[in-house]
Amino acid sequence: MRKRLFEIIEFSSDTDKIGDIYDFIMMFSILLSIIPLAFKTQYHFFIIIEQVTVIIFIFDYLFRIFTADLKLNKGIKSFIYYPFTPLAIIDLLSILPSLTTLNPGFRLFKIFRLFKALKVLKIFKALRYSKNVTLLVRLFKSKKEALLTVCSLAIIYVLVSALVVFNAEPQTFNNY
């Protein structure tokens, strides 16, 4: 069961429908979770979106810890090493600011509300679910398509930067 779970969350092939569904749900959740960051007013619908997506991200994080030994091949040490890998840190930093929406009793995590801008890190989670990451690496190496890739990344960078500024200084912007 763990091996199959690992195959679903890590190595979704074109013939693995469950893996494709998992990747789609994760990409959709990532994109959906970013929408509320573009608005100054937090409508009730946005709170529901945040609660649902943070639960999905928590399960994804737990699945990855549960299968860490299959990915890192370091035996029992994998469960200790995994939380310190770059993608696991990004996952955790994108989850922590949202924990107070699940239960106001998580007052300890109120400090992470100061880091609301870290929610933008959810965009980087998308790299994990993209089957085209290896293609993206090839595009950087190729001369013909490198410019298109750099332009795409620049647009993403501008979007992320705008969301960070918008959430870091909400009083500067009018209500949407």
C-alpha positions in Angstrom: 0.0 0.0 0.0 2.8 2.4 0.8 4.6 1.6 -2.4 1.4 2.3 -4.4 0.8 5.6 -2.5 4.4 6.6 -3.3 3.8 5.8 -7.0 0.7 8.0 -7.0 2.2 11.0 -5.3 5.7 10.9 -6.9 5.8 9.1 -10.2 2.5 9.4 -12.0 2.9 7.9 -15.4 0.7 8.6 -18.4 -1.2 5.3 -17.8 -1.8 5.9 -14.1 -5.2 7.5 -13.9 -5.2 7.7 -10.1 -1.8 9.5 -10.2 -3.2 11.9 -12.9 -6.2 12.6 -10.7 -4.0 13.2 -7.7 -1.8 15.6 -9.7 -4.8 17.4 -11.0 -6.4 17.8 -7.5 -3.1 19.1 -6.1 -2.5 21.6 -8.9 -6.2 22.8 -8.7 -5.8 23.1 -4.9 -2.6 25.1 -5.2 -4.2 27.5 -7.8 -7.4 27.7 -5.8 -5.5 28.5 -2.5 -3.8 31.5 -4.1 -7.0 33.2 -5.2 -7.9 34.6 -1.8 -4.5 36.2 -1.6 -5.4 38.6 -4.4 -8.3 40.1 -2.4 -8.0 42.5 0.6 -11.4 41.5 2.0 -11.6 37.9 3.3 -15.1 36.7 2.3 -16.5 33.6 4.0 -16.1 31.7 0.7 -12.3 32.4 0.9 -12.1 31.1 4.4 -13.8 27.8 3.3 -11.4 27.6 0.3 -8.4 28.1 2.7 -9.7 25.5 5.1 -10.3 22.8 2.4 -7.0 23.4 0.7 -5.0 23.4 3.9 -6.5 20.0 4.8 -5.5 18.7 1.4 -2.0 20.1 1.8 -1.7 18.5 5.3 -2.7 15.1 3.9 -0.2 15.5 1.0 2.6 16.4 3.5 1.7 13.4 5.7 1.6 11.1 2.7 5.1 12.3 1.7 6.4 11.7 5.2 4.8 8.3 5.3 6.6 7.3 2.0 9.9 9.2 2.7 11.9 6.0 2.9 10.9 5.0 -0.5 12.0 8.3 -2.0 15.2 8.9 -0.1 16.4 5.3 0.2 18.0 5.9 3.6 15.9 3.5 5.6 14.4 4.8 8.9 16.6 7.9 8.7 14.5 9.0 5.7 11.7 10.0 8.0 14.1 12.3 9.9 15.7 13.7 6.7 12.6 14.3 4.7 11.2 17.3 6.6 14.5 19.1 6.0 14.4 18.7 2.2 13.7 21.9 0.2 10.3 20.8 -1.1 9.2 19.6 2.3 10.2 23.0 3.9 8.2 24.8 1.2 5.3 22.6 1.9 5.4 23.2 5.6 5.9 27.0 5.2 2.9 27.1 2.9 0.7 25.2 5.4 1.7 26.8 8.7 0.2 30.3 8.1 -3.2 28.7 7.3 -3.5 26.5 10.4 -5.4 29.2 12.4 -8.3 29.0 9.9 -8.8 25.4 10.7 -9.2 25.9 14.4 -8.8 29.2 16.3 -7.3 27.1 19.1 -4.1 27.0 17.2 -3.1 30.3 18.8 0.5 29.2 18.8 0.5 29.5 15.0 -0.9 33.0 15.1 2.7 34.2 14.8 2.7 32.6 11.3 -0.1 34.9 10.3 2.7 37.6 10.3 4.2 35.5 7.5 1.0 35.5 5.5 3.1 36.3 2.4 4.6 32.8 2.8 1.3 31.4 1.5 2.6 32.5 -1.9 5.1 29.6 -1.6 2.2 27.3 -2.6 3.0 28.3 -6.1 6.3 26.4 -5.8 4.5 23.3 -4.7 3.2 23.2 -8.2 6.7 22.2 -9.4 6.3 18.9 -7.7 3.1 18.0 -9.5 4.1 19.2 -12.9 5.1 16.4 -15.2 6.9 18.9 -17.4 9.6 19.9 -14.9 12.1 17.8 -16.7 11.0 19.4 -19.9 11.5 22.8 -18.3 15.1 21.8 -17.5 15.6 20.9 -21.1 14.1 24.2 -22.2 16.6 26.0 -20.2 19.3 24.1 -22.0 17.9 24.6 -25.5 18.6 27.8 -27.4 15.4 28.1 -29.2 12.9 27.9 -26.4 15.0 29.4 -23.5 13.6 32.9 -24.1 10.0 31.7 -23.9 10.8 29.9 -20.6 12.5 32.9 -19.1 9.6 35.1 -20.1 7.1 32.7 -18.4 9.2 32.6 -15.2 9.4 36.4 -15.2 5.6 36.6 -15.4 5.3 34.2 -12.5 7.9 36.2 -10.5 6.0 39.4 -11.1 2.7 37.8 -10.0 4.3 36.3 -6.8 6.0 39.6 -6.0 2.7 41.5 -6.4 0.9 39.1 -4.2 3.6 39.4 -1.5 3.5 43.2 -1.6 -0.3 43.2 -1.6 -0.5 40.9 1.4 2.5 42.6 3.3 0.9 46.1 3.0 -2.8 45.7 2.6 -3.6 49.2 3.8 -1.9 50.6 0.8 -4.4 49.1 -1.7 -8.1 49.8 -2.1 -10.7 47.2 -1.2 -11.6 44.7 -4.0 
